[in-house]
Amino acid sequence: MRITGYRTLSTVQEWGRPVGDANGVFADGVVPVSIVIVETDEGISGTGIGPHVEIERIFAAIDGEDPRAVTTLYDRMLRHTFKAGHAGSVFGTIGALDTALWDIKAQAAGEPLWRLLGGRDRRVPAYASGLDIGLTDDELVSTYEVYARHGLRAAKLKGGLDIERDRHRLCLVREVLTEAGHGPRPGLMLDVNEAWTRKQAVRHVCELERTLDLIWIEEPVRRWDAEGLAAVGRGVRASVATGENLTGLEQYRPLIVAGAVDIVQMAAVWGVTHFLRASALAHAHDLPVSPIGNSPVGLLHAATSVPNHLTSELQDLDPPVGLSIDLHVEDGAFILGDSPGLGVLVDEDRIRAVTRRPETQTAEGPNVRPEQAGRRLLAGVDGIGPVRHVPVLPLLSRNEVSPTAHH
């Protein structure tokens, strides 16, 4: 089996309500989603959800290779970007291709990825995460009532801009989960997306802990501030969770050495191999792991095979437009199916029919209030670019969404 090409697609996640965090809000709830499809000479294709940044250059590292050599090809992609570095969206492109290769490998074996990776139980514990900083109180309650009906016993709220509002909203969600029959002390977490200084983090969390019991505080300070994260951990009762924005094991090591992280997180967009390696590093230090992301299907499969998985983030209950995924949510957990590979089906006709291009919030960095974040209209279409061995597609208007093929 050989890799013969790839295609890129752009679709959207339609939340039907505002979504965002301390750094900005998608007011219309329409969020862009990028997809990569890797093709082989045996007719098996794999799907990865993630960016397309510099994909032509990165794909050259795996073009013509046997896709089943996934971890070796992952290292080839890293080496291919060595000089310029693999951080940021480039790491996301590597992760999307990596996930697509795992999908191919499991399909070729005729097994769901969770079984191929050595998982025994298809059930992956989850917590609710509504990206909810832009919601009114009534909207917040309604949103978490839906999660509660699916058996979610823990919830992570977005905050960091107003500590009293954070307390009020956490109490509202605690009441929702309690009334749903999930016990007098449902799990609560707060994610401030790096909005605080060290002193602010300790002061604010200690204030919350006068009346609330938090499982963890997520990204209380900047992701690279090992000393600051360790100081927060020493100053509060809650665990410190971080890592979703770290791109490579070399970025985890200083935090682990400094005792700066209690719950190690990895973003779904960084790929399956990254998750497996970071999980092994965390396990060597007796630390639990928790995947992050709205479409974490690859990491959910991988989570079944690691001994230190704690819980996975459940954001929207519906997949992005044009995607169907062989899993469902039941009794507070993702339940993975038996479809070979990731169990992801892509309806390209439906994706092409998406005519509304999302507007996005832009922000200058942490601690930018949602109402201060600027807005811009996405120009152009992801995936339009040089095409090898096939005619170049005509340029599309910004109101069209279409795949680009690379063979």
Salt bridges, closest charged atoms under 4 A:
ASP28 OD2 - ARG356 NH1 3.81
GLU39 OE2 - ARG7 NE 2.67
GLU39 OE1 - HIS407 ND1 2.76
GLU54 OE1 - ARG57 NH2 2.21
GLU56 OE2 - ARG388 NE 2.87
GLU56 OE1 - HIS406 ND1 3.03
ASP63 OD2 - ARG388 NH1 3.55
ASP66 OD2 - ARG68 NH2 2.79
ASP75 OD1 - ARG277 NH1 2.87
ASP132 OD1 - ARG169 NH2 3.10
ASP137 OD2 - HIS168 NE2 2.74
GLU164 OE1 - ARG167 NE 3.39
ASP191 OD2 - LYS156 NZ 3.97
ASP191 OD2 - LYS158 NZ 2.70
GLU194 OE1 - ARG222 NE 2.80
GLU194 OE2 - ARG223 NE 2.97
GLU207 OE2 - ARG167 NH2 2.49
GLU207 OE1 - ARG210 NH1 3.09
ASP213 OD2 - ARG185 NH2 2.20
GLU218 OE1 - LYS156 NZ 2.90
ASP225 OD1 - ARG198 NH2 2.98
GLU227 OE2 - ARG198 NH1 3.39
GLU250 OE2 - HIS86 NE2 3.27
GLU313 OE2 - LYS156 NZ 3.07
GLU330 OE1 - HIS328 NE2 3.33
ASP331 OD1 - ARG153 NH2 2.57
ASP338 OD1 - ARG122 NH2 3.04
GLU348 OE2 - ARG7 NH1 2.38
GLU348 OE1 - ARG352 NH2 3.53
ASP349 OD1 - ARG352 NH1 2.94
GLU359 OE1 - ARG375 NH2 2.70
